[in-house]
Each structure stands twice: as C-alpha cells, then as structure tokens.
C-alpha cells in the first residue's frame, strides 16, 4: 500500500460514521438503504460516506440483479493493521530499550551495577 492510499484510508476512517459503516460491513455485504437505516441522515449522505470509503479502497460496490451491495475489502484493512502493528512493535522495542537503561541506572534496582 503506497503512502497516498494509506493516507486516504486513514482519512476515510477518521469519521465515526464511516468507522461504524466499516464495522457493520464486517458482518456481511449490505445495500446503501440497509446501511442507512440506523442513521438519522439522508440516503444521499450515507451514499457520500460510502463513496469516501470506496475512493479509499476500503469498500467496493457490485451489481447483484437489482441490488448494489457494498462489500468490505478485508485485504485493505489487513494492510492498515500491518502498518499499525509494524509501528507499534518499533515503539514497544524503543520503550523496552529505554526501560532497560532506566533499570540499569536506578540504584534501587537489583540489576543496577
């Protein structure tokens, strides 16, 4: 995933309504009408949220007879998770090194020299 795609995906997920839509799509595909049902907003507003998710590559729409279900692309979520995990591991390693230095210099620590 390139930097632009990553930025678009995170920007799309910055909105709580879009995060909720993604959460609901983890259960299965749904039409815009089905996705819009619990919200106090117009069908057009929900469609705009879905368009943002679609342009970020998080969802796709396909034609299924008269329906156009929205489908969550789990692969893109996996790429976002991989990016987050990589940075989390790096931050944890840095904190572990700092913790080791602090313990080594703390005179009250049993491992201090």
Backbone as a ProteinNet text record, in pm:
[ID]
protein_1_A
[PRIMARY]
XXXXXXXXXXXXXXXXXXXXXXXXXXXXXXXXXXXXXXXXXXXXXXXXXXXXXXXXXXXXXXXXXXXXXXXXXXXXXXXXXXXXXXXXXXXXXXXXXXXXXXXXXXXXXXXXX
[TERTIARY]
85.2	0	89.9	72.2	156	107.4	188.3	157.1	25.1	-5.1	-131.3	-251.1	-242.8	-352.4	-369.7	-258.6	-261.1	-325.3	-287.6	-344.6	-493.9	-537	-680.1	-758.5	-702.6	-772.4	-785.7	-676.4	-684.5	-775.5	-772	-860.1	-1006.4	-1034.6	-1171.9	-1217.7	-1128.7	-1164.6	-1163.8	-1125.2	-1125.1	-1266.6	-1362.5	-1500.9	-1572.3	-1639.7	-1705	-1815.8	-1888.7	-1993.2	-1931.3	-1820.9	-1755.6	-1694.8	-1639.7	-1588.6	-1702.8	-1818.5	-1933.8	-1979.4	-1980	-2017.1	-1922.4	-1793.3	-1694.8	-1722.6	-1748.9	-1779.4	-1901.1	-2002.7	-2125.2	-2101.2	-2011.9	-1984	-1897.9	-1836.6	-1760.8	-1854.2	-1981.8	-2081.2	-2121.2	-2122.1	-2159.6	-2194.3	-2208.5	-2243.7	-2381.9	-2403.2	-2532.2	-2553.6	-2678.5	-2710.8	-2698.7	-2697.1	-2691	-2813.2	-2929.2	-3050.4	-3039.9	-2986.7	-2968.7	-2867.4	-2761.7	-2660.3	-2713.8	-2803	-2854.8	-2960.9	-3023.1	-3139.1	-3118.2	-3008.1	-2997.9	-2957.9	-2926.6	-2877	-2987.6	-2972.4	-3064.1	-3003.5	-2984.5	-2931.7	-2991.2	-2981.7	-3041.6	-2964.1	-3031.9	-2968.8	-2852.2	-2869.5	-2763.8	-2640.5	-2659.2	-2545.5	-2470.3	-2544.1	-2479.5	-2406.2	-2466.3	-2400.4	-2268.9	-2265.8	-2141.1	-2034.6	-2075.3	-1979.9	-1925.6	-2013.7	-1971.6	-1878.6	-1905.4	-1818.3	-1678.1	-1668	-1536.2	-1464.3	-1536.5	-1476.6	-1434.7	-1515.7	-1485.4	-1361.8	-1350.8	-1233.9	-1106.8	-1122.1	-1006.7	-972.8	-1053.9	-1027.1	-1075.3	-1151.8	-1198	-1322	-1402.6	-1522.8	-1535.9	-1613.1	-1648.2	-1798.8	-1853.1	-1994.3	-2002.3	-2093.2	-2112.2	-2261.6	-2292	-2432.8	-2473.4	-2583.9	-2638.6	-2787.8	-2823.9	-2961.1	-3000.8	-3101.9	-3146	-3071.6	-2995.9	-2925.1	-2783.4	-2728.8	-2588.6	-2524.9	-2496.6	-2441.8	-2301.7	-2275.7	-2145.1	-2067.1	-1943.6	-1859.3	-1732.5	-1699.6	-1578.5	-1459	-1352.4	-1229.4	-1139.6	-1147.3	-1072.3	-921.4	-878	-734.4	-676.6	-751.3	-704.6	-698.1	-797.6	-792.5	-669.4	-637	-518	-391.2	-385	-267.8	-256.2	-369.9	-368.2	-322.6	-373.1	-334.7	-186.1	-135.7	7.9	91	50.6	122.2	122.8	5.6	-5.2	80.3	71.8	148.9	298.9	343.9	487.3	535.5	458	496.1	478.1	378.3	359.8	477.9	521.3	636.5	762.4	783.7	901.2	895.8	779.1	764.6	784.5	731.2	749.4	896.5	967.5	1110.2	1187.6	1154	1220	1194.3	1070	1036.3	1105.5	1119.9	1190.8	1336.5	1398.2	1537.8	1550.3	1458.5	1459.3	1439.3	1346.7	1321.7	1447.9	1518.1	1641.5	1746.9	1760.4	1857.4	1819.5	1690.9	1646.3	1669	1642.7	1667.2	1816.6	1897.4	2041.6	2101.5	2039.8	2094.2	2025.5	1920.9	1847.6	1920.8	1972.3	2045.9	1958.1	1828.6	1739.9	1707.8	1741.2	1711.6	1809.5	1759.7	1850.5	1948	1918.5	2009.2	2106.1	2095.5	2185.4	2326.7	2423.4	2562.4	2630.6
-117	0	123.4	211.6	331.1	436.3	540.4	644	714.7	741.8	808.7	721.3	592	500.5	490	483.1	475.7	601.6	717.1	843.9	850.9	808.4	810.3	717	599.1	503.2	556.2	608.9	662.6	785.5	870	987	942.7	840.8	789.9	735.7	669.5	610.2	711.3	834.4	938.1	977.1	951.9	988.9	875.4	904.1	798.1	725	795.2	728	626.7	664	571.4	452.3	477.6	365.1	270.5	326.5	243.1	163.2	227.1	155.3	38.4	61.4	-46.1	-157.7	-121.8	-223	-305.4	-239.3	-309.8	-398.8	-358	-439.3	-561.6	-566	-686.6	-806	-778.8	-885.4	-941.6	-855.9	-900.5	-782.2	-810.3	-707.2	-650.6	-525.6	-460.4	-354	-324.3	-216.2	-82.9	24.3	157.8	179.8	135.9	150.3	76	-44.9	-121.9	-53.7	-1	67.6	198.3	265.6	395.6	383.6	267.1	250.7	304.4	274.7	319.9	466.6	535.9	672.8	774.2	886.9	998.8	1093.4	1038.8	1118.8	1065.6	1143.7	1105.2	991.1	924.3	818	875.6	998.6	1064.7	1087.9	1126.5	1149.4	1018.7	910.1	779.9	738.4	763.8	732.7	807.9	931.8	1009.4	948.5	903	835.7	709.2	634.5	512.3	545.4	654.6	696.5	728.4	789.9	818.2	687.5	593.3	462.3	390.7	405	341.1	403.5	535.7	600.5	569.5	534.7	495.6	348	277.7	136.4	42.8	94.6	11.2	-70.3	-19.8	-92.7	-90.2	-184.5	-188.1	-208.4	-171.5	-196.4	-279.8	-374.7	-456.9	-466.8	-502.3	-516.2	-661.6	-679.9	-812.8	-804.7	-834.4	-816.8	-670.3	-642.3	-504.8	-437.8	-514.7	-462.3	-419.9	-328.6	-289.5	-297.5	-419.5	-432.2	-372.7	-321.2	-265.9	-378.1	-396.2	-505.8	-448.5	-492.5	-450.1	-526.5	-455.3	-519	-546.4	-667.2	-704.6	-697.8	-715.2	-709.7	-571.9	-467.1	-331	-309.4	-358.8	-349	-422.4	-535.4	-609.9	-529.1	-457	-373.9	-260	-200.9	-95.2	-152.2	-268.5	-334.8	-366.5	-414.1	-445.1	-318.8	-207.3	-80.5	-39.5	-46.3	-9.1	-102.1	-233.2	-330.3	-308.5	-278.5	-256.1	-137.6	-31	87.4	65	-12.2	-45.8	-126.7	-225.6	-308.2	-223.4	-130.9	-43.9	44.3	98.1	182.3	99.9	-21.2	-107.5	-144.8	-169.9	-202.7	-83.3	35.8	156.4	173.9	154.3	167	58.8	-60.2	-167.2	-130.6	-73.6	-30.8	80.4	173.5	281.6	225.3	132.6	70.4	-0.1	-68.7	-138.3	-38.6	72.3	175.5	233.9	262.4	319.3	222.5	95.6	-3.3	-19	-8.9	-24.4	94.3	211.6	330.1	360.1	286.6	309.8	238.4	312.9	249.5	156.4	176.2	89.4	-39.8	-47.3	-166.2	-276.3	-400	-510.6	-542.9	-498.4	-526.7	-413.3	-304.6	-189.1	-226.1	-171.2	-200.2	-80.3
0	0	0	-96.8	-104.3	-4.7	12.7	112.4	84.8	-44	-76.5	-40.3	-70.1	-36.9	113.3	182.7	328.6	386.5	335.2	382.7	355.4	236.1	202.2	294.9	321.9	407.2	549.4	605.7	741.3	747	644.9	641.7	635.7	557.2	548.2	683	754.1	883.1	997.3	970.4	1074	1114.3	1028.2	1056	1130.3	1241.3	1319.1	1243.3	1156.6	1077.9	983.6	918.5	825.7	900.9	1020.4	1100.2	1136	1169	1202	1079.8	963.5	840.8	816.8	834	816.8	916.6	1041.8	1143.6	1104.4	1055.7	1016.5	895.3	806.3	687.8	719.6	837.3	874	891.2	917	932	795.9	694.5	560.6	472.4	344.5	247.2	278.7	239.6	263.4	157.3	131	37.6	110.9	34.2	93.2	182.7	137.3	218	350.2	347	470.2	562.7	503.9	583.9	642.3	569.1	612	721.7	734.6	824	966	1034.2	1173.7	1191.8	1084.2	1096.8	1076.9	1144.1	1126.3	1022.3	902.5	791.3	662.2	559.7	432.5	367.6	277.4	198.8	119.3	70.7	-6.1	81.2	206.8	296.8	323.5	344.4	365.5	237.9	123.1	-4.9	-19.1	27.5	21.4	112	230.3	318.7	252.1	187.9	120.1	3.5	-65.8	-175.8	-125.7	-7.9	50.3	82	142.2	172.7	44.4	-58.5	-187.1	-251.3	-247.6	-309	-229.8	-101.9	-20.1	-39.3	-117	-143.5	-34.3	60.9	172.5	139	47.4	7.3	-144.8	-194.4	-336.4	-345.8	-459.6	-487.2	-613	-610.8	-730.2	-759.8	-880.6	-918	-898	-825.4	-798.3	-827.9	-953.2	-1002.1	-982.7	-903.5	-881	-765.5	-691.5	-573.7	-610	-530.6	-543.6	-405.4	-358.9	-223.6	-211.5	-92.4	-59.1	8.4	-34.3	14.8	77	197	265.8	211.1	177.3	130	250.5	302.6	422.7	399.3	276.5	246.4	278	245.4	274.1	424.7	498.1	644.2	697.7	637.6	678	655.3	544.7	516.8	618	656.7	758.5	892.9	926.7	1051.5	1051.3	939.1	927.5	950.7	892.1	908.5	1055.7	1119	1261	1346.9	1322.9	1402.3	1389.4	1270.2	1248.8	1333.3	1334.4	1412.1	1562.3	1600.3	1740.9	1791.8	1713.9	1754.5	1767.6	1675.4	1682.6	1807.3	1838.2	1958.1	2084.6	2087	2204.1	2222.6	2113.6	2123.6	2178.6	2133	2182.3	2331.6	2374.1	2515.7	2600.1	2544.8	2617.3	2637.3	2534.7	2547.2	2652.2	2651.1	2749.5	2890.2	2904.3	3033.9	3085	2995.6	3034.7	3081.7	3012.5	3051.9	3187.7	3206	3333.2	3449.2	3428	3533	3562.1	3459.7	3477.2	3553.7	3542.7	3609.7	3741.5	3776.7	3902	4016.7	4112.2	4221.5	4306	4305.8	4383.2	4310	4183.6	4104.1	4138.5	4155.2	4188.3	4074.8	3952.8	3842.1	3814.6	3887.9	3866.2	3908.6	3836.2	3868	3927.7
[MASK]
+++++++++++++++++++++++++++++++++++++++++++++++++++++++++++++++++++++++++++++++++++++++++++++++++++++++++++++++++

